Amino acid sequence: MAAPLEVCHVACCANRAGPGVVAWGRGGLVAFGSCRSVILYDPQKRKVVGTLNGHSERVNCVQWIYKNDGSQETELISGGSDKCLILWETRSGELVNFVRLEGHTEAVCAIDAVSLANEASAELNLLIASAGSDSTVRIWSRHGTEVKCLQALQFGNGFVMDVSLSFLPGSTVPILACGGDDCRIHLYVQQEGQFQNQLLLRGHEDWIRGVEWAACDGDLFLASCAQDCLIRIWKIHASSLPLLETGDEDVIRLKENIFTVKDNKGSDTSFAVTLDSVLAGHENWVCAVHWQPSFFRDGRREQPMRLLSASVDKTIILWAPDEESGVWLEQVRVGEVGGNTLGFFDCCFSPDGMMILAHAFHGALHLWKQTSANKREWTPEVVISGHFNSVQDVNWDPEGEFIITVGSDQTTRIFAPWKRENQAEVTWHEVARPQVHGYDMQCLAMTGPFQFVSGAEEKVLRVFTAPRNFVENFSSISGVSLEKLYSGRMNNLPEGATVPALGLSNKAVFQEDTAIQTTGEDEKINSSSQYHENYFQPCSLTEPPTEDHLLQNTLWPETQKLYGHGYEVFCVACNSAKTVIASACKASKKEHAAIILWSAMTWKQLQSLPFHNLTVTQMAFSPDDKFLLAVSRDRKWSLWKCKDSSPSEPETAFGLFAYTDQNMAAHSRIIWSCDWTPDSKYFITGSRDKKVVIWGKCCSAEENKGDAPAAVRLCSSVLEVGDSVTAVSASPVLTLDGSYVIAVGTEGGAIHLYKWKPNGERLTCSDWTKCAETDSSQSHTLVVKRLSWRKHVGRAGHDTPESNKWLQLASCGADHAVKIFNINRHTVFEQ
């Protein structure tokens, strides 16, 4: 039986937790930590195929557990700021089982694991190493289903930033490398069940950020990188002879560090460690190094000698030894060419080595693919993207073609379906980043098909209009014709937008501005040629833009600023006719809690509506535009009615129609959210007191010209959700029996769907019926900030008759995620 709610899209990015938060498995899935979740992403399908929720704090590191036979992984391990590790078992991207490992007293920051051969049992036995902020490295083992901590290595006041496990050459003796803030690599070897410190490798002159082993041709290689901008490659091989003095002074020998261990049979074996190479190519900290994954050919494991490095100098370098000399050389360099970025934290190869995935400072993932024609050429590819901080608001555009979001990461983003020719599958992607701001974004409202107003932690509302380059590219990506998208004259639109130096406002760029003009021998250099790295460059796209393009070329011009609020803007709403905008700001006094109405035609202030004593948390116009509803931190709601315009008062004016009094105070805590039913008959309020209530206008009040507060009455029984209600939204479609469908988002991250049917004057619990609820993998892991139904039946990007049975619900949360759910209204609502 199909799930009641189907996740259509998840937009998110990797945590800013340093190296190790992204891992690419042999099975083709990319696992990465996003807030408190482990996301499983399929680069081939270009979509999230699984979400693992178990951590109670940020996920800092993930690692797939490779099988010795080279088959696809079914297990991975993650570590988080909740001081624990979780061992996950998955099947086809879905969680089967997990085990929680607790022992660290501070955040877990690095992990690694190796499989142990166990002939007596079919169970995959594991050895796990984890480094924490508590200055310890813990060794864990799993035998069958039992997992225990074998040992805790103490590092005093030191901090281990990365760990890597492997086996000594030609043996099954585990060896552990630890790199940290003392600029040395600590090598531990397991002897008699305990790891013992065998050697210190010196050479780096700053904190060591990454270490990783690779076994090749009977030798073991260790790559290390540090904040001294250098990469060092160390070689470990079996040494049959002790280190002897030689009388030949003309022979230059590398210094060898010798250590002796006992193998599993009790015999002493000596190993030598030498510095094989020093790679200098980065100009800033090198944060991560990773070898190309090994693969199996004819039953034999082969290890390609290719190394990938990531640096905060905004580049990723692919290194490989020269075929003739054996000297390590830079083969390929890829990276960001501009934008407001701070380089890369991590990188990894695809299983076949044909693709490179990089993790940037702000959490964005970058993907490059090797071209078949030229092995030295790597081209950017489409990859998952999303906010890297709390997502505060989400809206559908009026035609239901895309969603637009704002977040505390100071960005506004647009996500839309990508419809490929001759392919039935439609995937969602970020197609524009119209606003990159200097303040945390808080709210937005669509004021037209390609226009929105946004509010941030500043006193100003800003209005943005889509440029021509976006409209054209959106048409190519979504498959919607330009005639349907934009009925106006395209020639009047600016080409794009850019942010001037030392400016916060996006400035329009017109077509003539993008051309470099030359007259005779004198060249007139415009802004585009002077500031090529961070200036708009028009581009025709047939697929979603890459991260580099999103950073630079998808801004929208800012067309208006609206001044009037005394404090940071908190919420904004627009009526259905797109003629009036309502906004409110943070307030601790009545004078600042007033709602301001603006004309969306002239952008002038129309009216101030004082009533509430504290911050208005959300507002909603009724679908017929006759009423404006507001809810507040003062535990009250207010209802404002639109007055009929007259020649003396041509502009729309609103008057107080009804409000909460002591006799109607159904909520005892902050009212966080509100919405209207599609027929404008009822409105819904949701509160921190875990209650959802539906209100409606009284017939007698209409006859008495709306004498407040008796103009509105309680129309439903109080719905106890069980958790603080932070978002409510009413479906645009009613069920066959005339019930309304209400989506409820909670502080814990769950989303509930309820049916409510009017029951006349009788208020009974039977008027509420629960339809569905998100499971643990579908829910947000933190507060649901906003819910928004698509106002049209069907799924965006699908135009088949079968699509009409679906509805779509968008949600955003403090867990940095934006989710779109497909809901089959026949199976969910009519059951």
C-alpha angles and dihedrals in degrees: 000000000000119000115260090235122039119197107229099178141001119196115194142121138220122282121260089241102123128249120345099043092106126056132174115208131209089248089066098252122127114215119197138163116249114179103305096340136084107224121207110206128185110210091194095054090034093222143097109265099181145011122204113202117186110107119094094205137031118314108236104177141013132187132183114226109232120216119228092234093057094244123142117289121248096177136062136171129218136188129201149178088267086081094245142099124223123207107207128198115199138181119198090342094308124115115250102169142338139197124208118219115201128183110099116103094207137031119311108235107172137023141176135175139191131193118243122216110244116178094178095060137039089215116108104244118207142201113202131189122194130182122206141188087250088081093251137113112209125204117212131185133195122204112180105317096335118101122185141163110254100183146352117218112208121216099180109219092345126111122221110211101183140013133193131188129204141137128267113257113282094002144078094235109125119232125195127203119199124187125186151133097316091072091238134106114230115210117202125185124196112242122173091348096309130094112238127194106248106166147002117218112208128190109092115100099202140033114316109233103180143018130178136172128221127182117214133165095345094310131098121227127197121198118199132180132191147180088266086082092245136115120210126197116203126193127211120192137160113272117205095179129057119241106276132188113247126210093211102098093180093066115091112212129187114241110258125205110207127201131169127217137175116245125218090277093054096253121137115243126183124216130192126213120201135172104250102182144348114215117204116181108108122089097207141024115329104220104181144012126193133177121225107264118261120245137199123248120178089346093305125112115235125193117204111216097230124125130198124204133188125203140180087239084087095253139109115206127200111207129193135164117258111256094229106033100024090226114144111246137178108261103175136006121196133165149109119328097197145324132108097306139129104211134260132318100186146003140187143183127243112246092263094042092239096112136047125208120195131189114215128209094260092049098260117143120225122197129195129182128205113241117233093224097053120024090197092058121084122182128202116254135200113269139166118285140173148139120317095208139033114321106223106184142010131192135178116227112249093259094046094239098125144357127239125205139185128202147180087259085081095248139114114211136189122211122192140166118267110220113195124199115260092005124109096199117091121197129190124235142167106266102175144011099205097175129035104177142186093230133059108267118236114173146356143186131198110238096181142349091289104015133082141172120219136192129204140172089298132081095251133089114212127205122209131190126196118254123228094253090060095047092050094046092045089054091052094047100042097037092232113137120247090236091060094043101047125022095178130080111290092200090068093059122093116248095237143310142259137187113243119227111281089006136121099194123087108237121212117247117205127205094258090054092061095058122086109227123209128188117188111305094337116087118205104216114206130194092270093061095039096050102028094153098061105020127101116269116186115233134180111227131193094176134036114292122259122241092263091055093045091054095055116016110038103069119128122223116255108233104176144018120205116206125189112093122103097210141024114314110249108176140007136186138183129207124242093256089055091231104109131047124196122199138175135186139209110288142175094179133052094243092062096039093069118123115236120212120207133190112242088203101053099014089228125137110261106181147343118228112200118188115105124082098208138031116316102232101193141356133197133186116219112251090248090052093234096114141038118206124200132183126193150191087254087075092247136112126208129201120206123194124213112240119220111261120239136188089264092048106032094164122081114263130191129208130193108269104170141347143178117282131175092274093053101039099128092160125066098184139041113313103225104178146020141178143170131243112246093254093053091236098114140023131207131219128193125193146187086251087078093249134126118197133182121213133191141184119266118235090220090053091056089055090049090052093253104299102194135264095012090061091087131047138185108269103179139042114259110272112217106206097181096236136056109286112229103164137027130179132173121224116244089227128065124215122253092263092053097259122148119232116222125191114208125195121198140204090250092058101253122131120212129193118210134180117217124189123191111248101190113241093338115098109199135154089244091076090075121068124179113228105177146336133205115254123228094274094049098044126089114252094223137029118326101232101187142358124203129181121211104248093220128068113247137039123294110252093022122097100171121121089242089063092071093077090066135083125191129219123191122203136180131192149183087259089079092250133127115197134187118200127201110215122192100217093197096056099034104037101032098047 
